[in-house]
Amino acid sequence: MFAMLGDIQFEVVGSPETYESAGAYDFPELRVIESKPRLQWVGDELERLSLDLMWHASFTNPATQLALLRATAAQHLALPLVFGDGGFRGFFVIESIKVKSQQLSAGGGPIAIRVALALKEWMADLQLLSKLATSSSGTVARVSDGLTSGVSALLTTLSATGADTAEIEANDVPTNVIVRSAAR
């Protein structure tokens, strides 16, 4: 296995054909009277990942794989991305899916398709995380019930591993409790 996004596995055979990571750093210009503008770093931008996948009927069912990917994207969840070596990359949302049919059957079913998958990093709200504290038993607990609807279950579910900090790790929260709330 190359990597796993939530419950979706990306196998080495046939995919991904390319993997790209992009990060940026935000430096807006501050205008100064009678001088050139100054730059000020205000923060890092969210990481974006691109994977170009090739699914062929000789090693998978392209239609089934695409349906699973689209169904997962339609859930609008932040999913953990873990590589085959066990490295946890963080939580990502599916930003876009582009499909290009390479080969179709006589009935129009896909034999070979290329999928360009774009992922965007998801970060927890630091103000909400600051409302979490470590209890005397060593497990993460909420300090206040001030967390409102629309807050990810990642921030309101007690750690499954009994971690002694408010930092979220790959196995702390099962993906089935990560939900997207209705817009206000």
Secondary structure by P-SEA (a helix, b strand, c coil): cccccccbbbbccccccbbbbbbbbbbbbbbbccccbbbbbccccbbbbbbbbbbccccccaaaaaaaaaaaaaaccbbbbbcccccccccccccbbbbbbccccccccccbbbbbbbbbbbbccaaaaaacccccccbbbbcccccccccccccccccccccccccccccccccccccccccc
